[in-house]
Amino acid sequence: MRHLILPLMLLVLNFGQSLVAQTWDELTEEQKIMKVKSFMEDNQRYMKETLGLTEDQISDVESVNVCFLNNLDIIGTYGGSDAERKKYAKSSVKARQKQLEAIMGSEKFEKFQTYVGAKLQKAIAEMK
């Protein structure tokens, strides 16, 4: 489980601050996990309520994300130089995007990308 949480935490490093204006590095492991869970729950709610994805589609999205995080963990451990790890990570991101687009369809995938991008931009702005 820890191998999955670490890459996910790195992905949402800029996700936001705690209620007491702490930076990500200042949060406890429990606070980080709670923020990640909240982020994931919001995304699942959006996929279900706004995009109208089925439970099977949401489950498939979760499976793709778990696989993606495992790939990032492997890349981080065995990827070689920073340049090689970056190259492998970019390839993994592209593959994940193609898989999510296949599950959601192009239109819903674009809406989801816009939604997540806006959430991350808001979190970054709150950190400044």
LUMLUMZA-509449 format. One line per field, with one value per residue: residue number from 0; residue in one letter; y, z, x of N, C-alpha, C in turn. Coordinates in nm, 4 decimals. Example, Ala and Ser with C-alpha at 12.3 -4.5 7.8 and 13.67 -1.06 7.14 Angstrom:
! LUMLUMZA-509449
pos	(0, 1)
code	(a, s)
n.v	(-0.5690, -0.2250)
n.w	(0.7800, 0.7080)
n.u	(1.3190, 1.2850)
ca.v	(-0.4500, -0.1060)
ca.w	(0.7800, 0.7140)
ca.u	(1.2300, 1.3670)
c.v	(-0.3300, 0.0030)
c.w	(0.7800, 0.7870)
c.u	(1.3200, 1.2900)
! end
This chain:
! LUMLUMZA-509449
pos	(0, 1, 2, 3, 4, 5, 6, 7, 8, 9, 10, 11, 12, 13, 14, 15, 16, 17, 18, 19, 20, 21, 22, 23, 24, 25, 26, 27, 28, 29, 30, 31, 32, 33, 34, 35, 36, 37, 38, 39, 40, 41, 42, 43, 44, 45, 46, 47, 48, 49, 50, 51, 52, 53, 54, 55, 56, 57, 58, 59, 60, 61, 62, 63, 64, 65, 66, 67, 68, 69, 70, 71, 72, 73, 74, 75, 76, 77, 78, 79, 80, 81, 82, 83, 84, 85, 86, 87, 88, 89, 90, 91, 92, 93, 94, 95, 96, 97, 98, 99, 100, 101, 102, 103, 104, 105, 106, 107, 108, 109, 110, 111, 112, 113, 114, 115, 116, 117, 118, 119, 120, 121, 122, 123, 124, 125, 126, 127)
code	(m, r, h, l, i, l, p, l, m, l, l, v, l, n, f, g, q, s, l, v, a, q, t, w, d, e, l, t, e, e, q, k, i, m, k, v, k, s, f, m, e, d, n, q, r, y, m, k, e, t, l, g, l, t, e, d, q, i, s, d, v, e, s, v, n, v, c, f, l, n, n, l, d, i, i, g, t, y, g, g, s, d, a, e, r, k, k, y, a, k, s, s, v, k, a, r, q, k, q, l, e, a, i, m, g, s, e, k, f, e, k, f, q, t, y, v, g, a, k, l, q, k, a, i, a, e, m, k)
n.v	(-0.1194, 0.1232, 0.1704, 0.2522, 0.4824, 0.6725, 0.7480, 0.8558, 1.0652, 1.2228, 1.2939, 1.4607, 1.6621, 1.9378, 1.9773, 2.1200, 2.3074, 2.2510, 2.3178, 2.4906, 2.6345, 2.4970, 2.3746, 2.1142, 1.9538, 1.9932, 1.8590, 1.5820, 1.2254, 1.1083, 1.3297, 1.3854, 1.1507, 1.1722, 1.4020, 1.3125, 1.1060, 1.2577, 1.4108, 1.2047, 1.1036, 1.3252, 1.3342, 1.0883, 1.1291, 1.3388, 1.2049, 1.0215, 1.1692, 1.4036, 1.3375, 1.1027, 0.8397, 0.4821, 0.2427, 0.0372, 0.1624, 0.3577, 0.1931, 0.0758, 0.3025, 0.3506, 0.1193, 0.1618, 0.3853, 0.2757, 0.0980, 0.2832, 0.4276, 0.2239, 0.1836, 0.4321, 0.4106, 0.1983, 0.3153, 0.5269, 0.3839, 0.2159, 0.3557, 0.4763, 0.7486, 1.0946, 1.2060, 0.9765, 0.8680, 1.0721, 1.0557, 0.7968, 0.8343, 1.0266, 0.8745, 0.6855, 0.8490, 0.9306, 0.6839, 0.6243, 0.8338, 0.7649, 0.5228, 0.6084, 0.7751, 0.5848, 0.4473, 0.6449, 0.7871, 1.0357, 1.2994, 1.3094, 1.2504, 1.4781, 1.6735, 1.5792, 1.6065, 1.8861, 1.9534, 1.8350, 1.9686, 2.2344, 2.2065, 2.1492, 2.3831, 2.5704, 2.4763, 2.5191, 2.7968, 2.8653, 2.7965, 2.9905)
n.w	(0.0000, 0.0769, -0.1314, -0.3302, -0.2308, -0.2025, -0.4752, -0.5579, -0.3815, -0.4666, -0.7153, -0.6536, -0.5212, -0.5395, -0.4697, -0.2599, 0.0427, 0.3990, 0.6341, 0.8127, 0.6762, 0.6074, 0.4322, 0.1840, 0.2591, 0.5297, 0.6307, 0.8125, 0.7623, 0.7826, 0.7368, 0.4733, 0.3434, 0.3929, 0.2433, -0.0154, -0.0372, -0.0231, -0.2574, -0.4478, -0.3960, -0.4625, -0.7370, -0.8204, -0.7604, -0.9375, -1.1822, -1.1742, -1.1184, -1.2809, -1.5295, -1.5805, -1.5751, -1.5579, -1.2824, -1.3466, -1.5334, -1.3713, -1.1919, -1.3722, -1.4395, -1.1918, -1.1777, -1.3918, -1.2883, -1.0616, -1.1826, -1.3269, -1.1145, -1.0005, -1.2129, -1.2080, -0.9619, -1.0100, -1.2144, -1.0698, -0.8976, -1.0577, -1.2869, -1.3772, -1.4871, -1.4214, -1.6587, -1.8034, -1.6353, -1.6515, -1.9229, -1.9338, -1.7549, -1.8891, -2.1080, -1.9766, -1.8755, -2.1141, -2.2060, -2.0023, -2.0393, -2.2909, -2.2244, -2.0355, -2.1976, -2.3729, -2.2007, -2.1029, -2.3267, -2.5775, -2.5450, -2.2752, -2.1468, -2.2080, -2.0694, -1.8103, -1.7840, -1.7961, -1.5652, -1.3564, -1.4040, -1.3455, -1.0721, -0.9734, -1.0492, -0.8893, -0.6360, -0.6475, -0.6696, -0.4179, -0.2603, -0.2948)
n.u	(0.0833, 0.1957, 0.3689, 0.1973, 0.0828, 0.2909, 0.3768, 0.1301, 0.1005, 0.3105, 0.2145, 0.0048, 0.1229, 0.1118, -0.1453, -0.2733, -0.3261, -0.3378, -0.6051, -0.4892, -0.3026, -0.0652, 0.2234, 0.2632, 0.4807, 0.4864, 0.2713, 0.1359, 0.1746, -0.0768, -0.2475, -0.1780, -0.2633, -0.5376, -0.5988, -0.5396, -0.7271, -0.9630, -0.9392, -0.9507, -1.2087, -1.3685, -1.3127, -1.4208, -1.6907, -1.7462, -1.7027, -1.9126, -2.1546, -2.1502, -2.0283, -2.1559, -2.0574, -2.0517, -2.0566, -1.8830, -1.7149, -1.5965, -1.4632, -1.2842, -1.1336, -1.0124, -0.8552, -0.6781, -0.5469, -0.4198, -0.2433, -0.0912, 0.0278, 0.1807, 0.3584, 0.4922, 0.6178, 0.7949, 0.9473, 1.0590, 1.2215, 1.3868, 1.4513, 1.6877, 1.8856, 1.7897, 1.6919, 1.6216, 1.4242, 1.2355, 1.1665, 1.0533, 0.8412, 0.6871, 0.6055, 0.4506, 0.2477, 0.1253, 0.0276, -0.1543, -0.3382, -0.4451, -0.5687, -0.7600, -0.9125, -1.0164, -1.1839, -1.3637, -1.4459, -1.3908, -1.5032, -1.5978, -1.3601, -1.2046, -1.3525, -1.3154, -1.0368, -1.0177, -1.1606, -1.0001, -0.7604, -0.8368, -0.8907, -0.6347, -0.4963, -0.6288, -0.5545, -0.2789, -0.2712, -0.3732, -0.1611, 0.0230)
ca.v	(0.0000, 0.2400, 0.1935, 0.3217, 0.6143, 0.7642, 0.8124, 0.9362, 1.1894, 1.3038, 1.3471, 1.5669, 1.7438, 2.0742, 1.9731, 2.2261, 2.3255, 2.2120, 2.4300, 2.5828, 2.6927, 2.4256, 2.3269, 1.9681, 1.8941, 2.0081, 1.7747, 1.4482, 1.1221, 1.0931, 1.4434, 1.3671, 1.0444, 1.2254, 1.4928, 1.2305, 1.0398, 1.3590, 1.4411, 1.0907, 1.0968, 1.4327, 1.2927, 0.9813, 1.1912, 1.4114, 1.1073, 0.9582, 1.2627, 1.4997, 1.2716, 0.9915, 0.7121, 0.3694, 0.1904, -0.0397, 0.2570, 0.4176, 0.0874, 0.0644, 0.4204, 0.3250, 0.0170, 0.2288, 0.4709, 0.1906, 0.0521, 0.4003, 0.4556, 0.1175, 0.2144, 0.5436, 0.3589, 0.1225, 0.4127, 0.5969, 0.2938, 0.1541, 0.4316, 0.5276, 0.8914, 1.1807, 1.2188, 0.8508, 0.8589, 1.1678, 0.9988, 0.6847, 0.8873, 1.0879, 0.7650, 0.6270, 0.9449, 0.9211, 0.5568, 0.6406, 0.9198, 0.6870, 0.4257, 0.6797, 0.8205, 0.4673, 0.4136, 0.7534, 0.8516, 1.1587, 1.4184, 1.3030, 1.2567, 1.6194, 1.7413, 1.5358, 1.6712, 2.0268, 1.9548, 1.8069, 2.0794, 2.3499, 2.1773, 2.1622, 2.5243, 2.6346, 2.4363, 2.5876, 2.9386, 2.8759, 2.7768, 3.1117)
ca.w	(0.0000, 0.0844, -0.2646, -0.4097, -0.1741, -0.2295, -0.6067, -0.5635, -0.3097, -0.5534, -0.8230, -0.6050, -0.4333, -0.5463, -0.4536, -0.1759, 0.1787, 0.5025, 0.6817, 0.8889, 0.5814, 0.6023, 0.3012, 0.1734, 0.3366, 0.6727, 0.6693, 0.8590, 0.6658, 0.7924, 0.6690, 0.3297, 0.2985, 0.3939, 0.1289, -0.1359, -0.0390, -0.0554, -0.3990, -0.5240, -0.3785, -0.5449, -0.8767, -0.8436, -0.7599, -1.0634, -1.2908, -1.1652, -1.1222, -1.3907, -1.6561, -1.5987, -1.5944, -1.4836, -1.1777, -1.4143, -1.5905, -1.2600, -1.1456, -1.4718, -1.4226, -1.0727, -1.2133, -1.4735, -1.1998, -0.9788, -1.2719, -1.3538, -0.9950, -0.9919, -1.3131, -1.1591, -0.8532, -1.0736, -1.2829, -0.9667, -0.8370, -1.1526, -1.4110, -1.4197, -1.4679, -1.4188, -1.7961, -1.8388, -1.5573, -1.7089, -2.0507, -1.9024, -1.6919, -1.9963, -2.1835, -1.8903, -1.8714, -2.2431, -2.2091, -1.9107, -2.1040, -2.3959, -2.1589, -1.9784, -2.3093, -2.4227, -2.1029, -2.0881, -2.4520, -2.5972, -2.4902, -2.1293, -2.1049, -2.2135, -1.9573, -1.6874, -1.7830, -1.7627, -1.4240, -1.2712, -1.4237, -1.2694, -0.9297, -0.9435, -1.0595, -0.7697, -0.5229, -0.6628, -0.6370, -0.2733, -0.1955, -0.3136)
ca.u	(0.0000, 0.2824, 0.4249, 0.0967, 0.0558, 0.4010, 0.3655, 0.0091, 0.1293, 0.3953, 0.1305, -0.0818, 0.2051, 0.0616, -0.2912, -0.3255, -0.2802, -0.4327, -0.6852, -0.4053, -0.2080, 0.0609, 0.2633, 0.2532, 0.5897, 0.4595, 0.1594, 0.1677, 0.1356, -0.2226, -0.3091, -0.1551, -0.3528, -0.6744, -0.6129, -0.5423, -0.8578, -1.0627, -0.9193, -1.0014, -1.3540, -1.4248, -1.3019, -1.5181, -1.8233, -1.7571, -1.7182, -2.0445, -2.2668, -2.1429, -1.9981, -2.2481, -1.9896, -2.1075, -1.9688, -1.7780, -1.6193, -1.5217, -1.3732, -1.1778, -1.0482, -0.9323, -0.7559, -0.5769, -0.4684, -0.3341, -0.1369, -0.0084, 0.1076, 0.2812, 0.4607, 0.5732, 0.7007, 0.9022, 1.0322, 1.1348, 1.3193, 1.4794, 1.4524, 1.8177, 1.9111, 1.6711, 1.6411, 1.5557, 1.3001, 1.1408, 1.1212, 0.9636, 0.7201, 0.6064, 0.5457, 0.3474, 0.1370, 0.0550, -0.0460, -0.2674, -0.4361, -0.5117, -0.6557, -0.8747, -0.9957, -1.0881, -1.2878, -1.4612, -1.4825, -1.3132, -1.5686, -1.5968, -1.2204, -1.1645, -1.4185, -1.2500, -0.9053, -1.0406, -1.2013, -0.8844, -0.6672, -0.8858, -0.8710, -0.4928, -0.4613, -0.6819, -0.4708, -0.1493, -0.2937, -0.3900, -0.0316, 0.1077)
c.v	(0.1252, 0.2730, 0.2666, 0.4637, 0.7139, 0.8272, 0.8997, 1.0691, 1.2808, 1.3680, 1.4653, 1.6580, 1.8872, 2.0838, 2.0835, 2.2277, 2.2689, 2.3353, 2.5314, 2.6347, 2.6267, 2.3920, 2.1744, 1.9005, 1.9002, 1.9192, 1.6404, 1.3485, 1.1048, 1.2064, 1.4315, 1.2628, 1.0942, 1.3196, 1.4150, 1.1606, 1.1375, 1.3946, 1.3302, 1.0810, 1.2040, 1.3931, 1.1842, 1.0370, 1.2659, 1.3149, 1.0476, 1.0582, 1.3559, 1.4316, 1.1532, 0.8586, 0.6046, 0.3263, 0.1108, 0.0531, 0.3205, 0.3163, 0.0697, 0.1826, 0.4003, 0.2225, 0.0772, 0.3146, 0.3903, 0.1406, 0.1659, 0.4305, 0.3491, 0.1418, 0.3276, 0.4993, 0.2824, 0.2168, 0.4868, 0.5122, 0.2492, 0.2345, 0.4860, 0.6754, 0.9699, 1.1933, 1.0921, 0.8359, 0.9526, 1.1145, 0.8857, 0.7340, 0.9523, 0.9810, 0.7010, 0.7183, 0.9377, 0.7940, 0.5651, 0.7253, 0.8447, 0.5862, 0.4941, 0.7294, 0.7045, 0.4311, 0.5175, 0.8009, 0.9870, 1.2800, 1.4208, 1.3098, 1.4018, 1.6985, 1.7058, 1.6002, 1.8181, 2.0419, 1.9365, 1.9195, 2.2032, 2.3290, 2.1964, 2.3077, 2.6016, 2.6022, 2.5065, 2.7340, 2.9584, 2.8614, 2.9003, 3.2159)
c.w	(0.0000, -0.0516, -0.3545, -0.3609, -0.2092, -0.3686, -0.6194, -0.4926, -0.3939, -0.6658, -0.7784, -0.5068, -0.4281, -0.5199, -0.3635, -0.0387, 0.2754, 0.5476, 0.7599, 0.8058, 0.5862, 0.4581, 0.3021, 0.2613, 0.4864, 0.7212, 0.7212, 0.7510, 0.6651, 0.7207, 0.5178, 0.2736, 0.2927, 0.2759, -0.0026, -0.1480, -0.0787, -0.2040, -0.4852, -0.5137, -0.4609, -0.6922, -0.9103, -0.8489, -0.8917, -1.1805, -1.2915, -1.1909, -1.2428, -1.5259, -1.6842, -1.6262, -1.5091, -1.3745, -1.2397, -1.4733, -1.4807, -1.2044, -1.2420, -1.4627, -1.3013, -1.1008, -1.2970, -1.3843, -1.1109, -1.0620, -1.3012, -1.2349, -0.9733, -1.0913, -1.2668, -1.0470, -0.9097, -1.1440, -1.1818, -0.9078, -0.9359, -1.2795, -1.4576, -1.3902, -1.4636, -1.5575, -1.8386, -1.7638, -1.6129, -1.8393, -2.0259, -1.8419, -1.7961, -2.0784, -2.1051, -1.8824, -2.0009, -2.2523, -2.1201, -1.9744, -2.2111, -2.3348, -2.1014, -2.0871, -2.3670, -2.3295, -2.1036, -2.2198, -2.4584, -2.5286, -2.3371, -2.0744, -2.1036, -2.0986, -1.8257, -1.6748, -1.7420, -1.6151, -1.3322, -1.2830, -1.3446, -1.1200, -0.8900, -0.9504, -0.9353, -0.6488, -0.5282, -0.6243, -0.4862, -0.1988, -0.2045, -0.2105)
c.u	(0.0873, 0.3422, 0.3264, 0.0751, 0.1654, 0.3924, 0.2408, 0.0309, 0.2166, 0.3144, 0.0461, -0.0087, 0.1553, -0.0879, -0.3440, -0.2665, -0.3821, -0.5088, -0.6028, -0.2886, -0.0705, 0.0949, 0.2555, 0.3584, 0.5651, 0.3458, 0.2100, 0.1263, -0.0164, -0.2945, -0.2933, -0.2505, -0.4963, -0.6971, -0.6221, -0.6776, -0.9676, -1.0578, -0.9795, -1.1535, -1.4238, -1.4236, -1.4034, -1.6602, -1.8465, -1.7806, -1.8587, -2.1563, -2.2649, -2.1212, -2.0898, -2.1800, -2.0561, -2.0085, -1.8537, -1.6711, -1.5336, -1.4227, -1.2562, -1.0810, -0.9573, -0.8228, -0.6429, -0.4873, -0.3746, -0.2156, -0.0386, 0.0827, 0.2143, 0.3942, 0.5509, 0.6660, 0.8198, 1.0002, 1.1191, 1.2449, 1.4267, 1.5030, 1.5843, 1.8331, 1.7796, 1.6090, 1.5679, 1.4238, 1.1943, 1.0823, 1.0209, 0.8317, 0.6293, 0.5353, 0.4313, 0.2253, 0.0564, -0.0281, -0.1690, -0.3761, -0.5135, -0.6091, -0.7793, -0.9682, -1.0766, -1.2043, -1.3996, -1.5204, -1.4135, -1.3736, -1.5629, -1.4546, -1.1723, -1.2258, -1.3504, -1.1120, -0.9175, -1.0748, -1.0808, -0.7821, -0.7075, -0.8669, -0.7243, -0.4471, -0.5094, -0.5951, -0.3353, -0.1640, -0.3096, -0.2598, 0.0562, 0.0755)
! end
